[in-house]
Amino acid sequence: MPPQQAIQNLPQAFAGNPGVNVLVAAEPGADVVLQRLNLRQDLAAEFLTAAQEARPDENVVLRPYDPGYTPEWNEVCYIDLAEHATIAELIRQISQVQQAELFREQDEIVDHLRFYAIVVSPNAQRHAVFLRTYSPKKELTRRAGFAALFNRGHYDKVDTKIFLFDRQIDCFSWGGYLFIYSIGAFQRIFDYFEEVRAKADETVTAILAQIPISNADAFRAAGTGQMQMMSKLAQIARKPYLNRVTIRDIRRTIEAFELDVQIVVENGQEKLLFEANPNKRWLILKMLDDDFLGSIMTDQKYEVNSKSALVR
């Protein structure tokens, strides 16, 4: 189903008397450890309310997730889980709530808390998963200072572990999609940047195969050594127009926007000169990402940091 239909069908997750479970996720080692909270009915109802309140407005605008795109206030980004096996597998594991061991407040787990998940299950086969970033600092006794609790006319120091939760949701999964409210939180939850880092060299190779760049070794070093550049290159590599861009197109852009980018001749071929200077290293990437745009109405030229193509 398309993502808009999945959003429209989300009320089905809350129909009747759905099951509600909450799992905390920690990363004490290489793998994520999932543990289930043993909830009383009143606390389960609080988590269910938080999930219900996370339902998008019916007028929300859905945009495919792009790491370089900054959503507007009325937009929600989404990814198709069928195209992201790693994320889909973690969602699948979270959905199998009964296979998770109970949370026992072990220090090794609390020290490495990363997120928690509210799993709403209208039946045994369907699950809506609502995710929120979390950290050890959410446990009161691990915060700076100390906590005091009023009890029977006087205050006691709090020694019992007390975990704070809120009603915010960073992203949720339903109908084969992951819908993202907070880009930064999504990236932290799913280690997005680690995936980008692992594929950085492959991404640079793909771009060099389509765009002739001089000083390619320096371009590769920059594109595999700095996280912001890795993310930008990953975004560029997915552009459908990249294999149609020619040196003529690039030269026209350089001249129209008066960019400080040189085209040199190397072995009889014109190439973009990559310069590692901090003031210039981003110019080629911004140009390839089509960040330089002009207004038809005012004839003004702009550099933008987020955009989406018009649907025709």
C-alpha positions as CSV (number, residue, x, y, z in Angstrom):
1,M,0.0,0.0,0.0
2,P,1.2,3.6,-0.5
3,P,2.4,5.5,2.6
4,Q,-0.7,7.8,2.7
5,Q,-2.9,4.8,2.9
6,A,-0.9,3.3,5.7
7,I,-1.4,6.6,7.6
8,Q,-5.1,6.5,7.0
9,N,-5.2,2.9,8.2
10,L,-3.3,3.7,11.5
11,P,-6.5,3.9,13.6
12,Q,-6.9,0.1,13.0
13,A,-3.9,-0.3,15.3
14,F,-5.9,1.1,18.2
15,A,-9.2,-0.6,17.5
16,G,-10.9,-2.6,20.2
17,N,-8.6,-3.4,23.1
18,P,-5.1,-3.7,21.6
19,G,-2.2,-5.2,23.5
20,V,0.4,-2.7,24.7
21,N,4.0,-3.6,25.5
22,V,7.1,-1.4,26.1
23,L,10.6,-2.6,25.3
24,V,13.8,-0.8,26.2
25,A,16.8,-1.2,23.9
26,A,20.4,-1.0,25.0
27,E,23.7,-1.5,23.2
28,P,26.2,-2.8,25.7
29,G,28.2,-4.5,22.9
30,A,28.0,-4.9,19.2
31,D,24.3,-6.0,19.2
32,V,21.2,-4.3,20.4
33,V,19.6,-5.9,23.5
34,L,15.8,-5.7,23.8
35,Q,14.1,-6.1,27.2
36,R,10.4,-5.9,28.0
37,L,9.0,-3.8,30.9
38,N,6.5,-5.6,33.1
39,L,3.7,-3.0,33.1
40,R,0.7,-2.6,35.3
41,Q,-2.5,-1.7,33.5
42,D,-2.5,2.0,34.4
43,L,1.1,2.5,33.1
44,A,0.3,0.6,29.9
45,A,-2.6,3.0,29.4
46,E,-0.2,5.9,29.6
47,F,2.0,4.5,27.0
48,L,-1.0,3.7,24.8
49,T,-2.1,7.4,25.1
50,A,1.4,8.5,24.0
51,A,1.2,6.3,20.9
52,Q,-2.3,7.5,20.1
53,E,-1.2,11.2,20.4
54,A,1.6,10.5,17.9
55,R,-0.9,9.9,15.0
56,P,-0.1,12.4,12.3
57,D,-2.6,15.1,11.4
58,E,-4.8,14.2,8.4
59,N,-3.3,17.1,6.4
60,V,0.3,16.0,6.9
61,V,2.5,16.0,3.8
62,L,4.6,12.9,3.4
63,R,8.1,13.1,1.9
64,P,10.5,10.2,1.1
65,Y,13.4,10.3,3.7
66,D,16.5,12.0,2.5
67,P,19.3,12.6,5.0
68,G,20.0,16.1,3.6
69,Y,16.4,17.2,3.7
70,T,15.0,19.4,6.5
71,P,11.2,18.7,6.8
72,E,8.8,21.6,7.1
73,W,6.5,21.9,10.1
74,N,3.7,20.1,8.3
75,E,5.8,17.3,6.8
76,V,6.7,13.8,7.9
77,C,9.4,11.8,6.2
78,Y,9.0,8.1,5.6
79,I,11.0,5.1,4.4
80,D,9.8,1.9,2.8
81,L,10.9,-0.9,5.0
82,A,11.1,-3.3,2.1
83,E,14.1,-1.2,0.9
84,H,15.9,-1.0,4.2
85,A,16.6,-4.6,5.4
86,T,18.5,-3.6,8.6
87,I,15.8,-1.3,9.9
88,A,13.1,-3.7,8.9
89,E,14.9,-6.5,10.9
90,L,15.1,-4.5,14.0
91,I,11.4,-3.5,13.8
92,R,10.6,-7.3,13.3
93,Q,12.6,-8.2,16.5
94,I,10.9,-5.4,18.5
95,S,7.5,-6.7,17.4
96,Q,8.2,-10.1,18.8
97,V,7.6,-8.8,22.3
98,Q,7.2,-12.1,24.0
99,Q,10.6,-13.2,23.0
100,A,12.2,-10.4,24.9
101,E,13.4,-11.1,28.4
102,L,12.1,-8.9,31.3
103,F,13.9,-5.8,32.2
104,R,15.7,-6.3,35.5
105,E,17.4,-2.9,35.8
106,Q,20.9,-4.4,35.4
107,D,23.5,-1.7,35.4
108,E,25.0,-3.0,32.2
109,I,21.7,-2.4,30.4
110,V,20.9,0.9,32.1
111,D,24.4,2.2,31.3
112,H,23.8,1.7,27.6
113,L,20.1,2.6,27.0
114,R,19.5,3.9,23.5
115,F,15.7,4.0,22.9
116,Y,12.5,2.5,23.9
117,A,9.6,1.1,21.8
118,I,5.8,1.1,22.5
119,V,4.4,-1.8,20.6
120,V,0.6,-1.6,20.0
121,S,-0.9,-4.9,18.8
122,P,-4.5,-5.1,17.5
123,N,-3.9,-8.8,16.9
124,A,-1.1,-11.3,16.9
125,Q,-0.1,-10.5,13.3
126,R,-0.1,-6.7,13.2
127,H,2.0,-4.4,15.3
128,A,2.4,-0.6,15.3
129,V,5.8,0.3,16.8
130,F,6.4,3.8,18.3
131,L,10.0,4.7,19.0
132,R,11.6,7.3,21.3
133,T,15.3,7.9,22.0
134,Y,16.4,7.3,25.5
135,S,19.5,7.5,27.6
136,P,20.9,6.5,31.1
137,K,20.3,10.1,32.2
138,K,16.5,9.4,32.2
139,E,17.0,7.4,35.3
140,L,16.8,9.9,38.2
141,T,19.6,8.6,40.4
142,R,22.0,8.9,37.5
143,R,21.4,12.6,37.0
144,A,23.5,15.4,38.4
145,G,22.5,16.3,41.9
146,F,20.1,14.1,43.9
147,A,16.4,13.4,44.1
148,A,14.2,13.8,47.2
149,L,10.8,12.2,47.7
150,F,8.2,13.5,50.2
151,N,6.8,10.6,52.2
152,R,4.8,10.6,55.4
153,G,5.7,14.1,56.5
154,H,9.4,14.2,55.6
155,Y,11.7,14.0,52.6
156,D,13.8,10.9,51.8
157,K,16.7,10.5,49.4
158,V,15.7,8.5,46.4
159,D,17.7,5.3,46.1
160,T,15.2,3.3,44.0
161,K,15.7,3.5,40.3
162,I,13.1,5.8,38.8
163,F,12.8,6.1,35.0
164,L,11.3,9.2,33.3
165,F,9.2,8.9,30.1
166,D,7.4,11.5,28.1
167,R,4.7,11.6,25.5
168,Q,6.9,12.4,22.6
169,I,7.5,10.0,19.7
170,D,10.4,10.2,17.3
171,C,9.3,7.8,14.6
172,F,6.8,4.9,14.2
173,S,6.4,1.8,12.0
174,W,3.1,0.7,10.5
175,G,1.9,-0.8,7.2
176,G,5.4,-1.5,5.9
177,Y,6.7,2.0,6.4
178,L,8.7,3.9,9.0
179,F,7.4,7.4,9.5
180,I,9.9,9.9,10.9
181,Y,9.2,13.0,13.0
182,S,12.7,13.6,14.2
183,I,15.5,13.0,11.6
184,G,18.3,13.3,14.2
185,A,16.6,10.8,16.6
186,F,15.9,8.4,13.8
187,Q,19.5,8.4,12.8
188,R,20.6,7.8,16.4
189,I,18.1,5.0,17.0
190,F,19.0,3.1,13.8
191,D,22.8,4.0,13.7
192,Y,22.1,5.5,10.3
193,F,25.5,7.2,10.2
194,E,27.3,3.9,10.8
195,E,25.7,2.5,7.7
196,V,26.7,5.6,5.8
197,R,30.3,5.2,7.0
198,A,30.4,1.5,6.0
199,K,29.4,2.4,2.4
200,A,31.3,5.7,2.1
201,D,34.1,4.3,-0.2
202,E,31.6,2.6,-2.4
203,T,29.6,5.8,-2.6
204,V,32.6,7.9,-3.6
205,T,33.5,5.3,-6.3
206,A,30.0,5.5,-7.7
207,I,30.1,9.3,-8.0
208,L,33.6,9.3,-9.6
209,A,32.4,6.8,-12.2
210,Q,29.8,9.4,-13.3
211,I,31.4,12.8,-12.6
212,P,35.0,13.4,-13.8
213,I,36.9,14.9,-10.8
214,S,40.5,15.9,-10.7
215,N,42.4,15.4,-7.5
216,A,40.3,12.3,-7.0
217,D,42.4,10.9,-4.1
218,A,41.8,14.0,-2.0
219,F,38.1,13.9,-2.9
220,R,38.0,10.2,-1.7
221,A,39.8,11.1,1.5
222,A,37.4,13.9,2.3
223,G,34.4,11.9,1.3
224,T,35.3,8.9,3.5
225,G,36.7,10.8,6.5
226,Q,34.1,13.4,7.5
227,M,30.6,12.4,8.5
228,Q,28.8,15.4,7.1
229,M,30.5,14.9,3.7
230,M,29.7,11.1,3.8
231,S,26.0,12.0,4.4
232,K,26.0,14.5,1.6
233,L,27.7,12.1,-0.9
234,A,25.2,9.4,0.0
235,Q,22.4,11.8,-0.8
236,I,24.1,12.8,-4.1
237,A,24.7,9.2,-5.2
238,R,20.9,8.6,-5.1
239,K,20.0,11.5,-7.3
240,P,18.2,10.2,-10.5
241,Y,19.7,13.0,-12.6
242,L,23.4,12.3,-11.8
243,N,24.1,10.1,-14.8
244,R,22.7,12.9,-17.1
245,V,24.9,15.7,-15.7
246,T,27.6,16.8,-18.2
247,I,30.6,19.1,-17.9
248,R,28.6,21.5,-20.0
249,D,25.8,21.6,-17.4
250,I,28.4,22.0,-14.7
251,R,30.1,24.9,-16.5
252,R,26.8,26.7,-17.0
253,T,26.1,26.4,-13.2
254,I,29.5,27.7,-12.3
255,E,29.1,30.7,-14.6
256,A,25.5,31.5,-13.6
257,F,26.2,31.4,-9.8
258,E,29.8,32.7,-10.1
259,L,31.1,29.7,-8.2
260,D,34.8,29.5,-7.3
261,V,35.2,26.1,-8.9
262,Q,37.7,25.3,-11.6
263,I,37.4,23.0,-14.6
264,V,40.8,21.6,-15.7
265,V,42.0,19.4,-18.6
266,E,43.6,16.2,-17.5
267,N,44.8,13.7,-20.1
268,G,42.6,15.4,-22.7
269,Q,39.4,15.3,-20.5
270,E,37.7,18.2,-18.8
271,K,37.3,17.6,-15.1
272,L,36.1,19.4,-12.0
273,L,39.0,20.3,-9.7
274,F,38.4,19.2,-6.1
275,E,40.2,21.5,-3.6
276,A,40.4,20.3,0.0
277,N,40.6,23.8,1.3
278,P,37.8,24.2,4.0
279,N,36.4,27.2,2.1
280,K,36.1,25.3,-1.2
281,R,35.7,21.6,-0.4
282,W,31.9,21.8,-0.2
283,L,31.3,23.7,-3.5
284,I,31.4,20.7,-5.8
285,L,29.1,18.7,-3.4
286,K,26.6,21.5,-3.2
287,M,26.6,21.9,-6.9
288,L,26.1,18.2,-7.6
289,D,23.3,18.1,-5.1
290,D,21.6,21.0,-7.0
291,D,21.7,23.3,-4.0
292,F,22.0,26.4,-6.2
293,L,18.6,27.5,-7.5
294,G,17.1,30.5,-9.2
295,S,13.7,32.1,-8.9
296,I,11.7,32.4,-12.1
297,M,9.6,35.3,-10.6
298,T,12.4,37.5,-9.2
299,D,15.4,36.2,-11.1
300,Q,17.2,36.0,-7.8
301,K,19.6,33.1,-7.2
302,Y,19.8,31.1,-4.0
303,E,21.7,28.5,-2.1
304,V,19.3,26.2,-0.3
305,N,19.9,23.5,2.3
306,S,16.6,21.5,1.8
307,K,14.3,21.1,-1.1
308,S,12.0,18.5,-2.7
309,A,11.0,18.1,-6.3
310,L,7.6,19.1,-7.5
311,V,5.3,16.2,-8.3
312,R,3.9,16.6,-11.9
